């Protein structure tokens, strides 16, 4: 006769969940669904280099022909700021007054959708059309919205070793525009540096006087000739058929070439018509240059391509084609498709003596960073599995590994549903949280393992619910505590909030999913994979025999037992920890030393590009600006890390996200210029891009000082961009006093 078995302890919620799922047929199906959803998310989630922050900025340009900067500011800019300040959801509004135009910038708060922002702006403009006097002389405001989708993902510089003129490069570039616009996912394709084509009319005053043609009538005749309009319709009977056919009639046509312009009748003299070519010389050519763009090969290009050695430092005329992508499209797929189309057009649309060099490919860099982070994620997961295998055993390691993989795949799917892309921040969130994502599965598996040692003759089906229930409450509490610590970061305002939001949201989602898998899938895996111990006769009461400690436990016993037995040693340990903590904190006080620690929000990124922004004194001719940029380019081209560079004088270069926030796209004055410097890949250089930029800056400033230019070396920031690291606003009633005070503050910096 067997002694009675004690009644089992009532299971809590976590134990009942484990008991329900450990042998249920739906459990493996749910695990398979989680795995497939994660793989689906990896395939369809767009890959980006940076998080896609919805920052809508709108430039409102109000032309005021003939007005000075002071008149523009007082009569247009200030009233316009008051009107635009009525818009709901704006971060700030500021203006720049220039001769003949006021440029107002309205920056909406982060997260305001582009369409909604534009609707609000147009509503305010239309509701306040009388905010300026009718006869003041201002023209209709021009609205130019800008957002993250206006940052080009691909930049292609068209140039020729023979120095082909920009006007010839422009013709090829416009053909490429039409071809690239047909690529799936491409939103807009534009060309920078195209001089444009112009028909020049060189009037001969003597001939005009002989034929009685005045300049005003000549101008009206040209305008009237370049005009086409519908003139109605006529009915044409169909031969051999019933009914008639409607034909549209077009009166006039647009001028197509110089020959059409030359045959315009501009007057009548002595009973015969006077044609334009009789009173003027007509020619076709490039427009007067208002910008210069050139391409230059650097020393790194010459090192890899000996044939280019003779062109190092040589400025060759160029045009740059930039392509943006549609919202939600995968930057990797778009840039790859553009590259394939570009290769297909070589030696057909692109002549053999021209080169189309890809000087920006954010799709390639996004794919490289995403793949690198995925590799690190796999390495971290594998390390955890190996550690569990070393501590608990191979079968337990397989269970934990499966739980972690399911957690990651389900989290990736949840991240895609939330609207995140695969970028370095969202993937970093998973790497950052991999250590806490495995905790739930490890705690559950370890406790099942422990219960097997305590009651080796009980069946796994009985042990698992008991073991899960024992640690269920603390596991839930620990998970909620971690979520409570991370989630507030998602509510940070400004650019930093949405930029870093994948970290708290993905980590919190992962913790919640990890908890659910630990209570559902992990018990099922434990029942299938862990070994049964001993006899499972439930009618027999067995004596629990102590087991031999394992190797890991013996190591911990050797380290921890002396501390548990001696109060003095515990105090020594505490003192050592406090001393090490103080020593670590003190390293921030000596940031310049070899062991010093510099405090900053994010580490510098090792990019393969940086920008040199040049500002000449106001009123500097375009040619002088180009000369200063040429000298700077010549120095940069001799540096061993520089692969290529592009110069832009009098026009804006392709913007980055940093340039979008700083409004570099408005840099189109004659005294403004940019240099886009492309470095050799980071795997082929020893210095990081930040160190290279710091090393080059003194020499660049010295060259700029010779031309009276202000030089800024601009790197792509590792985090969300700002207008400037330090901004000082100067207020005062005196027009002359504000600039004077600003100069004093700048000198003190």
HELIX and SHEET records of a PDB file:
HELIX    1   1 UNK A   13  UNK A   21  1                                   9    
HELIX    2   2 UNK A   26  UNK A   44  1                                  19    
HELIX    3   3 UNK A   69  UNK A   72  1                                   4    
HELIX    4   4 UNK A   73  UNK A   77  3                                   5    
HELIX    5   5 UNK A   78  UNK A   84  1                                   7    
HELIX    6   6 UNK A  114  UNK A  127  1                                  14    
HELIX    7   7 UNK A  148  UNK A  150  5                                   3    
HELIX    8   8 UNK A  166  UNK A  181  1                                  16    
HELIX    9   9 UNK A  205  UNK A  211  1                                   7    
HELIX   10  10 UNK A  215  UNK A  225  1                                  11    
HELIX   11  11 UNK A  258  UNK A  262  1                                   5    
HELIX   12  12 UNK A  276  UNK A  279  1                                   4    
HELIX   13  13 UNK A  299  UNK A  304  1                                   6    
HELIX   14  14 UNK A  306  UNK A  311  5                                   6    
HELIX   15  15 UNK A  331  UNK A  345  1                                  15    
HELIX   16  16 UNK A  362  UNK A  391  1                                  30    
HELIX   17  17 UNK A  394  UNK A  418  1                                  25    
HELIX   18  18 UNK A  424  UNK A  454  1                                  31    
HELIX   19  19 UNK A  460  UNK A  487  1                                  28    
HELIX   20  20 UNK A  488  UNK A  491  5                                   4    
HELIX   21  21 UNK A  494  UNK A  529  1                                  36    
HELIX   22  22 UNK A  551  UNK A  565  1                                  15    
HELIX   23  23 UNK A  567  UNK A  586  1                                  20    
HELIX   24  24 UNK A  587  UNK A  589  5                                   3    
HELIX   25  25 UNK A  622  UNK A  637  1                                  16    
HELIX   26  26 UNK A  657  UNK A  662  1                                   6    
HELIX   27  27 UNK A  664  UNK A  666  5                                   3    
HELIX   28  28 UNK A  682  UNK A  684  5                                   3    
HELIX   29  29 UNK A  689  UNK A  706  1                                  18    
HELIX   30  30 UNK A  735  UNK A  748  1                                  14    
SHEET    1   A 4 UNK A  90  UNK A  98  0                                        
SHEET    2   A 4 UNK A 101  UNK A 108 -1                                        
SHEET    3   A 4 UNK A  57  UNK A  63 -1                                        
SHEET    4   A 4 UNK A 142  UNK A 146 -1                                        
SHEET    1   B 4 UNK A 186  UNK A 192  0                                        
SHEET    2   B 4 UNK A 316  UNK A 325 -1                                        
SHEET    3   B 4 UNK A 154  UNK A 159 -1                                        
SHEET    4   B 4 UNK A 355  UNK A 361 -1                                        
SHEET    1   C 7 UNK A 186  UNK A 192  0                                        
SHEET    2   C 7 UNK A 316  UNK A 325 -1                                        
SHEET    3   C 7 UNK A 292  UNK A 297 -1                                        
SHEET    4   C 7 UNK A 642  UNK A 649 -1                                        
SHEET    5   C 7 UNK A 672  UNK A 679 -1                                        
SHEET    6   C 7 UNK A 609  UNK A 615 -1                                        
SHEET    7   C 7 UNK A 710  UNK A 714 -1                                        
SHEET    1   D 2 UNK A 197  UNK A 203  0                                        
SHEET    2   D 2 UNK A 280  UNK A 286 -1                                        
SHEET    1   E 2 UNK A 229  UNK A 237  0                                        
SHEET    2   E 2 UNK A 244  UNK A 251 -1                                        
SHEET    1   F 2 UNK A 265  UNK A 269  0                                        
SHEET    2   F 2 UNK A 272  UNK A 275 -1                                        
END                                                                             
